[in-house]
């Protein structure tokens, strides 16, 4: 088995593709990849979902589908924290939301802006006084979003895998780290405190600072 894996690895370097599809002549460097490809031609679906009757050609296809049943969303956006069941959906989200798209949908209560109304509506739940479905079992925290509760629970257990390379800041969410890194940026800081020499490049940081002055 080990020698087969070594041979597969070696072929990646040499570009050798000895396994050829009998129907379209496409070549592969692994026999298993060729078999899966031919099964797609023939409609052979050997992998059945554990939760329903749907069947799939390849094991990765089945695993992606089963995430729909389990609710697991392993792919998290590093910019805004939204989670997805599939990497492709995360990629599409990033292209639509974080690739320089014009953000014309602005929150009336804070400086958040989005390029689509659906994303703005999701954000507006943060300001909503309505019932919050996801309740922490250890304190009175609650949230409209399951992903926010999961991040909150990580704080209870001290799980903060995303660490700043410039200071001792750590967080349970990648997008929070990305926001924090702006603190260390040498770019312009347009938000200037009128009571001291503090300045910030993010409005939310400036607002948090001003609350310290007011004692709020």
N, C-alpha and C positions, 0 to 999 in steps of 0.2 A: 504493500500500500504506500509506504513511504517513497519507494523508488518511482512509483507511478506519479505521485505528487511532484517529485523532483523533475521528472520528465516533462510534466505539464508546465512547470515553471520555466524550464529550459526552453520550451517551444515559444513561450512568450517573448523571450529574447531573440530567438532566431527567426521568428515569424513563420515557422513551419506550421502548416495546417493540413494534416494528413486525412482528416475526417470530412468527407464530402456528402452533402445531402443528395439523395438519389432523385429528388424531384426538381430541384432548382440549381443544383451544382454549387451552392454556397459552401465554403470551406470553413472548418473550425480546428482549433488546436487541441480541443478536448472532446472525447467521445461523448461524454454526458451532455455537453452543450449541443452537439449535433443531434443527439437523440431527442432532446427537448424540442429543437427546431423542427425535426421531422414529425414529431407528435402534433405540432401546431398545424402542419399541412394535413395530417390525417384525422385531426379532431380527437386525438386520444387524450383523455383527461383522467389521469390516475390519482389525482390528489383531491380528496373530498373534504369540504369544510366540516369542522367539528360541530358546528352549530346549525347548519342547514344542509340542504341537499345539493347545493351548487358544487360543481367540480371544476378543476383547473388543470392545465397542462403541466405547470411547474410549481414546485413547492413555494418559491418566493411569491408567486401570484396568490396562492392560497393564504399565506401569512398576511399579505397586505389586505386581503378581503376580510379575514377574521378580525382585524382591528376594528372594522365597522361594528361587529357584534360585541366586542369587549369594551369599546369606548376608549381604548388606549390611543393616545396621540403622541408618539415619540419624537415627532419632528417639530421643533420649536423655532419660531422666527427670532433671530438675534436682535431685531430692531424693535419689535413691538410686543413680543411675548406670546403671540397667537400660536396655537398648536394645531397640528394636522396629522391625519392618519397615514398619509403617504408623502414621500419626499417630493414627488412631482407637484402635488398641491402646494407644498411649501414654496417650491421654485416659482410656480405661477403667481402665488401671493406676493412674493418678493419682487417679481417683475412689475406687477400692477401697482404695488403700494410703495415700494422703496427704491425705485430706479429712476427717480427724478420726475415722476408723474406730477402734474399740476394739482396741488391740494387746495381745492376751492371750497370744500365742505368744512366749515369752521365751527368749533364748539362755542356756543354763546356764553359758557360759564368759565372757560379757561383758554389757554393758548393752543390747545390741541387742534390739529387740522388733518383732514384726510382727503384722498382723491376720489373716494366713492361714498355715497350716502350710507350704505350698509355698514361700513367700518365706523363711520361717525355715530350711527345708531348704537352700535355695540359699545362704543366709548361712553355715550350718554348715560348708560346704565350706572356708571360710576357715580354720577351726580343724583341718581334717582333715589327717592325715599320709599320706593315700593319694596315688597318682600324680597329677601335675598335667600335663594334656595340652598346655598351651600354654607353650612354652619360648622364652625370649628368645635370639636368635642372637648377642647382643653381650655377655651376662653370664650368670650362673647363676640369674637370676630365672625363676620359672615360676608358672603360675596355673591355677586350675580354670576360669576364665572368659576367653573371647576378648576381651571388652571391657576387662578389667583389663590384659591383655597389651598391647592397643592403647594404653591410657593410659600404661603403662610405657614403651613405645617412644617415645612423644611426649616423655617426660622425657630420653631419650637424645639426641634431636634438638633439644631445647630448645624444643619447640612448646608454649607455655602461653598459649592465647588468653584464658583467663578471669582477669581481673586485679581485685584488690581496689581499690575507689575510695578507701580510707582509708590504705593502706600499700602497700609494694612487693611484697606477696604475689601470686603468680601460679601457676596450675595448669592441667593439661590436662583436668580434669574439672569440669563445672559444679557438680555436687553437692558437690565438695570446697570450692569457693569458697563455696557456701551454708553449709557447716559452719564455714568460717573466719570468715565475717561475724559469727557469734555472738560471736567474740572482742571485737568492737567494740560489742556490745550493751550498753546501760545497764541491763539487767534484773538480777535477783538472781543472785548467784554462790554457790551452796550448797556448793561443794567448796573448803574452806579448808585450806591447808597448815599443819601444826603446827610446821614448822621455820622458816618465813619468812612474809612478809605476802602471798604469792601466793594468789590465789583464782581459780576458774574456774566457768563455767556449763555445762561439759561434762565428764563423768567421764573421757573418754579424754584430754583435755588435762591434767586433774589427774594422771592416772596417768603420763603422759609427763613431767610436771614432777617427780614423786616419784622417777622413775628417775634423773633428773639428780642428786638428793641422794644416792641410793644408789650412784651410779657404774655402774649397770647399762647 
